Amino acid sequence: MLRSLSLAAAIAATALVGAFNAPSSQAAEAIMAASSQPADGAIKPGLSVYYVQDRFNHIDEVINAATWMKKIPGDPLPMLNYNVGAGPVLTNKNDDLVGAFIQGYIKIDQPGTYMFSVQHNDGVRLWIGDTMIYDSPFVTPDLFSPNLEVVADKAGWYPIRVIYYEKKSTSTLELYWQPPGAGSFEFVPAAAFGHIPGEQDLS
């Protein structure tokens, strides 16, 4: 279910906009483009996702579950703009007890400094260009990350990987960016995401 803001959620989002204006809490991370760029015909829209289902309290438990538990493929995620309250988690049919392994590529149109921010409920771990840029592994109510500053060395497709879980009640997973020269944050658009079907790392 895609993001649908109620009036209360819109008020809450307005209250949280200061998170986007806060300075980064860490030094800028260098990210590297994929060493072998995907061929135009091979890459498909969205991000691939596999699910595991159990009661998780930490991201490492999700990773461990993938070593022995059945992994359920899900429909690709067009973008990361999920704020669904008590509804199904991402493209999974279940409302609770879901872990997700999300993978693909993010298109960087120009080199330079990018700012990212994640809103999540519950835990999430995010890599871009094989660099972990955010790790919030525990159960949490809706939480914005600090501004995550990265430096892209060139234009092209960059690997992106997300491990996420929702324990119970409500789920949120949203990814925002501020490209070089932009004046504000926005959702990373669907056009910036791609994946190669069957290419999946569950570690």
C-alpha positions as CSV (number, residue, x, y, z in Angstrom):
1,M,0.0,0.0,0.0
2,L,1.5,3.3,-1.0
3,R,1.8,6.4,1.2
4,S,-1.5,8.1,1.9
5,L,-1.3,11.1,4.3
6,S,-4.2,11.7,6.7
7,L,-4.5,15.1,8.2
8,A,-2.9,13.8,11.4
9,A,-0.1,12.3,9.5
10,A,0.4,15.5,7.5
11,I,0.6,17.5,10.8
12,A,3.1,15.0,12.1
13,A,5.2,15.2,9.0
14,T,5.3,19.0,9.2
15,A,6.5,18.7,12.8
16,L,9.3,16.4,11.7
17,V,10.5,18.6,8.8
18,G,13.2,19.9,11.1
19,A,14.9,16.6,10.8
20,F,15.7,17.5,7.2
21,N,17.2,20.8,8.2
22,A,19.4,19.4,10.8
23,P,23.2,19.0,10.1
24,S,24.5,15.6,9.4
25,S,25.6,13.6,12.5
26,Q,28.5,12.0,10.7
27,A,31.2,12.8,8.1
28,A,30.2,12.4,4.5
29,E,30.6,8.9,3.2
30,A,32.1,8.2,-0.2
31,I,29.9,5.8,-2.3
32,M,31.0,4.0,-5.4
33,A,29.1,3.2,-8.5
34,A,28.6,-0.4,-9.6
35,S,31.8,-1.6,-11.1
36,S,29.8,-3.3,-13.9
37,Q,27.0,-1.0,-14.9
38,P,23.7,-2.9,-15.6
39,A,22.7,-3.0,-19.3
40,D,19.7,-1.0,-20.2
41,G,17.8,-4.1,-21.3
42,A,18.6,-6.0,-18.1
43,I,17.4,-3.6,-15.5
44,K,13.7,-3.4,-14.6
45,P,11.8,-0.7,-12.6
46,G,11.7,-0.8,-8.8
47,L,13.6,-2.7,-6.2
48,S,13.4,-6.5,-5.7
49,V,12.3,-7.8,-2.3
50,Y,12.2,-11.1,-0.5
51,Y,10.4,-11.6,2.9
52,V,10.9,-13.7,6.0
53,Q,8.2,-14.0,8.6
54,D,8.8,-14.1,12.3
55,R,8.9,-12.0,15.5
56,F,12.0,-9.8,15.2
57,N,13.5,-7.4,17.7
58,H,16.8,-6.6,15.8
59,I,18.0,-6.5,12.2
60,D,20.6,-9.3,13.0
61,E,17.7,-11.6,13.8
62,V,16.3,-11.0,10.3
63,I,19.7,-11.8,8.7
64,N,19.9,-15.0,10.7
65,A,16.4,-16.0,9.8
66,A,17.3,-15.9,6.1
67,T,19.9,-18.7,6.7
68,W,17.3,-21.3,7.5
69,M,13.8,-19.9,6.9
70,K,11.7,-20.0,3.7
71,K,12.2,-16.8,1.7
72,I,9.1,-15.5,0.1
73,P,9.5,-13.3,-3.1
74,G,7.4,-10.2,-3.2
75,D,6.3,-7.9,-6.0
76,P,9.0,-5.2,-6.7
77,L,8.8,-2.0,-4.7
78,P,8.3,0.9,-7.1
79,M,9.8,3.3,-4.6
80,L,10.3,3.5,-0.8
81,N,7.3,5.7,0.2
82,Y,5.4,3.3,2.5
83,N,3.7,4.8,5.5
84,V,0.8,2.4,5.9
85,G,-0.3,2.4,9.5
86,A,-1.7,-1.0,10.4
87,G,-2.0,-2.3,6.8
88,P,0.1,-4.8,4.9
89,V,3.9,-4.4,5.2
90,L,5.4,-3.2,1.8
91,T,4.2,-5.7,-0.8
92,N,3.7,-8.6,1.7
93,K,0.2,-9.7,2.6
94,N,0.8,-9.6,6.3
95,D,0.3,-6.7,8.6
96,D,2.9,-7.8,11.2
97,L,6.0,-9.9,11.9
98,V,7.7,-9.3,8.5
99,G,11.4,-9.0,7.6
100,A,12.4,-7.7,4.2
101,F,15.5,-7.9,2.1
102,I,15.4,-5.1,-0.5
103,Q,17.9,-4.8,-3.3
104,G,18.6,-3.1,-6.6
105,Y,20.1,0.1,-8.0
106,I,19.7,3.8,-7.5
107,K,20.4,6.1,-10.4
108,I,22.8,9.0,-9.7
109,D,22.5,11.5,-12.5
110,Q,25.4,13.7,-11.5
111,P,28.4,13.3,-9.2
112,G,28.6,15.4,-6.0
113,T,27.2,15.5,-2.5
114,Y,23.8,14.0,-1.8
115,M,21.8,14.0,1.4
116,F,19.5,11.1,2.3
117,S,17.0,10.6,5.1
118,V,15.1,7.5,6.1
119,Q,11.8,7.4,8.1
120,H,11.2,3.9,9.5
121,N,9.2,1.8,11.9
122,D,10.7,-0.6,12.9
123,G,14.4,-1.4,12.3
124,V,16.3,-0.7,9.1
125,R,19.9,-1.0,7.8
126,L,20.8,0.8,4.5
127,W,23.7,0.5,2.1
128,I,24.3,2.6,-1.0
129,G,27.2,1.8,-3.3
130,D,28.2,-1.0,-0.9
131,T,28.7,1.5,2.0
132,M,26.5,1.2,5.0
133,I,25.1,4.7,5.6
134,Y,22.5,4.1,8.2
135,D,21.9,1.4,10.9
136,S,18.9,1.6,13.3
137,P,18.5,-2.1,14.2
138,F,16.0,-2.0,17.1
139,V,12.2,-1.8,17.4
140,T,11.1,1.9,17.2
141,P,8.1,4.1,16.6
142,D,8.2,6.2,13.5
143,L,11.7,7.7,13.4
144,F,13.6,10.0,11.0
145,S,17.3,9.3,10.6
146,P,19.8,12.1,10.8
147,N,20.6,13.7,7.4
148,L,23.0,11.2,5.7
149,E,25.6,12.9,3.6
150,V,27.3,10.9,0.8
151,V,29.6,11.9,-2.0
152,A,29.0,10.1,-5.3
153,D,32.2,9.9,-7.5
154,K,30.4,9.7,-10.9
155,A,27.0,9.5,-12.6
156,G,25.5,6.0,-13.0
157,W,23.8,3.1,-11.2
158,Y,24.8,2.5,-7.6
159,P,23.9,-0.6,-5.7
160,I,21.3,-0.1,-3.0
161,R,20.4,-2.6,-0.3
162,V,18.0,-2.4,2.6
163,I,17.2,-4.8,5.4
164,Y,14.0,-3.9,7.2
165,Y,11.5,-5.4,9.6
166,E,8.2,-4.6,11.1
167,K,7.3,-6.3,14.4
168,K,3.7,-5.2,15.1
169,S,1.0,-2.5,14.8
170,T,2.3,0.0,12.2
171,S,4.9,0.0,9.5
172,T,6.8,2.8,7.8
173,L,9.7,2.8,5.3
174,E,10.4,6.0,3.4
175,L,13.6,7.1,1.6
176,Y,14.2,10.8,0.8
177,W,17.0,12.6,-0.9
178,Q,18.3,16.0,-1.7
179,P,20.5,16.0,-4.8
180,P,23.2,18.5,-5.5
181,G,21.7,22.0,-6.0
182,A,18.3,21.0,-4.7
183,G,16.7,23.2,-2.1
184,S,14.8,20.6,-0.2
185,F,14.2,16.9,0.4
186,E,11.8,14.8,-1.6
187,F,11.1,11.1,-2.0
188,V,13.6,9.3,-4.1
189,P,11.5,9.0,-7.3
190,A,10.5,5.7,-8.9
191,A,12.6,6.6,-12.0
192,A,15.7,6.5,-9.9
193,F,15.2,2.8,-8.9
194,G,15.9,-0.4,-10.8
195,H,16.7,-4.0,-10.3
196,I,17.9,-7.1,-12.2
197,P,15.4,-9.9,-11.7
198,G,16.9,-12.9,-9.8
199,E,19.8,-10.9,-8.5
200,Q,19.5,-11.0,-4.7
201,D,21.9,-11.1,-1.7
202,L,20.3,-12.2,1.5
203,S,23.4,-11.6,3.7
